[in-house]
Amino acid sequence: MPRLAAADSARRAGEPRDLSEALARGLSVMLAFDAEHPAMTLADLARQTGLPRATARRALLTLTHLGFAEAEGRLFRLTPRVLRLAGSYLGASAASTVLQPACDRLCAELGETCSAAVLDGTEAVMVAYASPRRPYTAGAGPGLRLPAFCSAVGRVLLAHLPEAEREAFLTRLRPEPVTPFTVTAKPALRRILGEVGMAGFCLADQEAELGFRSIAVPLRRPDGRVVAALNTGCAAAQASLETMNQRFLPRLLAEAAALHGQVL
């Protein structure tokens, strides 16, 4: 059996014994592909994942056999079949049946981008998205990820975590500025999250994207737990902070109230 890389060995030491190591490694190979690495050689993947070359090879061959990856010479890339995994999640959740129609309604009424997001580790990931007919923006749409600590949707989700989970998140966090306006000081972030929890909404002004403002509200499941956030955003030049608060926020709150209990 190939000798494990030091990082892989250390990771395994802290994992439950019943985990499927083969599945975990296969997923790590799949997740190694991104916008910066759309196609990689076997050697590239081994370096990217920290897996032994033989292990990466077996995972790649399995993914290729199942149709999730394809080879072109020495290069491997993912295939559109990977979208079936995302489709399974979207079909089994309220994302397509509840959240997407809500985003479509808000977008049509407000004339601005609207989205819904859930928390995934240190990021807020969009699970529903609607945008006016404007020039295409690369990366926009379901699957778009934003740093949770500085985005409106992320702060709403963090603010409504149990206190111990929120503090653990902040303890682990190593915030890096995304724009010149990004708040990175942890005392300030703690204060902001406390204010968001009390206010029931978050307005982020050019912290996650320069020149872009967004405002978000929580979405609750039947027991009251916040499981998603509903958001609208626009270019800072198109809407003042007053407009965000007076025009966008009431509509978001009304939509969130209508969706209460429908998001599981």
Secondary structure in CASP SS format (residue, H / E / C, confidence):
PFRMAT SS
TARGET T0000
AUTHOR 0000-0000-0000
METHOD secondary structure of the structure
MODEL  1
M C 1.00
P C 1.00
R C 1.00
L C 1.00
A C 1.00
A H 1.00
A H 1.00
D H 1.00
S H 1.00
A H 1.00
R H 1.00
R H 1.00
A H 1.00
G C 1.00
E C 1.00
P C 1.00
R C 1.00
D C 1.00
L C 1.00
S C 1.00
E H 1.00
A H 1.00
L H 1.00
A H 1.00
R H 1.00
G H 1.00
L H 1.00
S H 1.00
V H 1.00
M H 1.00
L H 1.00
A H 1.00
F C 1.00
D E 1.00
A C 1.00
E C 1.00
H E 1.00
P C 1.00
A C 1.00
M E 1.00
T C 1.00
L H 1.00
A H 1.00
D H 1.00
L H 1.00
A H 1.00
R H 1.00
Q H 1.00
T H 1.00
G C 1.00
L C 1.00
P C 1.00
R H 1.00
A H 1.00
T H 1.00
A H 1.00
R H 1.00
R H 1.00
A H 1.00
L H 1.00
L H 1.00
T H 1.00
L H 1.00
T H 1.00
H H 1.00
L C 1.00
G C 1.00
F C 1.00
A E 1.00
E E 1.00
A E 1.00
E E 1.00
G C 1.00
R C 1.00
L E 1.00
F E 1.00
R E 1.00
L E 1.00
T C 1.00
P H 1.00
R H 1.00
V H 1.00
L H 1.00
R H 1.00
L H 1.00
A H 1.00
G H 1.00
S H 1.00
Y H 1.00
L H 1.00
G H 1.00
A H 1.00
S C 1.00
A H 1.00
A H 1.00
S H 1.00
T H 1.00
V H 1.00
L H 1.00
Q H 1.00
P H 1.00
A H 1.00
C H 1.00
D H 1.00
R H 1.00
L H 1.00
C H 1.00
A H 1.00
E H 1.00
L H 1.00
G C 1.00
E C 1.00
T E 1.00
C E 1.00
S E 1.00
A E 1.00
A E 1.00
V E 1.00
L E 1.00
D E 1.00
G C 1.00
T C 1.00
E E 1.00
A E 1.00
V E 1.00
M E 1.00
V E 1.00
A E 1.00
Y E 1.00
A E 1.00
S C 1.00
P C 1.00
R C 1.00
R C 1.00
P C 1.00
Y C 1.00
T C 1.00
A C 1.00
G C 1.00
A C 1.00
G C 1.00
P C 1.00
G C 1.00
L C 1.00
R E 1.00
L E 1.00
P E 1.00
A C 1.00
F C 1.00
C C 1.00
S C 1.00
A H 1.00
V H 1.00
G H 1.00
R H 1.00
V H 1.00
L H 1.00
L H 1.00
A H 1.00
H C 1.00
L C 1.00
P C 1.00
E H 1.00
A H 1.00
E H 1.00
R H 1.00
E H 1.00
A H 1.00
F H 1.00
L H 1.00
T H 1.00
R H 1.00
L C 1.00
R C 1.00
P C 1.00
E C 1.00
P C 1.00
V C 1.00
T C 1.00
P C 1.00
F C 1.00
T C 1.00
V C 1.00
T C 1.00
A C 1.00
K H 1.00
P H 1.00
A H 1.00
L H 1.00
R H 1.00
R H 1.00
I H 1.00
L H 1.00
G H 1.00
E H 1.00
V H 1.00
G H 1.00
M H 1.00
A H 1.00
G C 1.00
F C 1.00
C E 1.00
L E 1.00
A E 1.00
D E 1.00
Q C 1.00
E C 1.00
A C 1.00
E C 1.00
L C 1.00
G C 1.00
F E 1.00
R E 1.00
S E 1.00
I E 1.00
A E 1.00
V E 1.00
P E 1.00
L E 1.00
R E 1.00
R C 1.00
P C 1.00
D C 1.00
G C 1.00
R C 1.00
V E 1.00
V E 1.00
A E 1.00
A E 1.00
L E 1.00
N E 1.00
T E 1.00
G E 1.00
C E 1.00
A E 1.00
A C 1.00
A C 1.00
Q C 1.00
A C 1.00
S C 1.00
L H 1.00
E H 1.00
T H 1.00
M H 1.00
N H 1.00
Q H 1.00
R H 1.00
F H 1.00
L H 1.00
P H 1.00
R H 1.00
L H 1.00
L H 1.00
A H 1.00
E H 1.00
A H 1.00
A H 1.00
A H 1.00
L H 1.00
H C 1.00
G C 1.00
Q C 1.00
V C 1.00
L C 1.00
END
